[in-house]
Amino acid sequence: MGVNRVKVARICKNLTQDEVSKLLGVTISTYNRKELGLVDFKREEVLRLAKILDLTLQDVNEIFFNNKLTDMLNKNQTA
């Protein structure tokens, strides 16, 4: 997971970890561990975080799925 990209996106939106944790409905310590990559974001959290940080589908794919979505789509198109 591209944890640095989550942090950069959060900072670019001028949001603190505390603010994002409240928007996601998790404690700040839980959010901190997720942003550090120690704990995975849940699917619902990824969707909410994408909206909060204005992430594109490509951003979400790269940050949370290591481009696995793109790889899967490419395989389906060539099959």
Secondary structure, DSSP 8 states (H G I E B T S, - for coil): --HHHHHHHHHHTT--HHHHHHHHTS-HHHHHHHHTTSS---HHHHHHHHHHTT--HHHHHHHHHTTHHHHHHHHHHH-
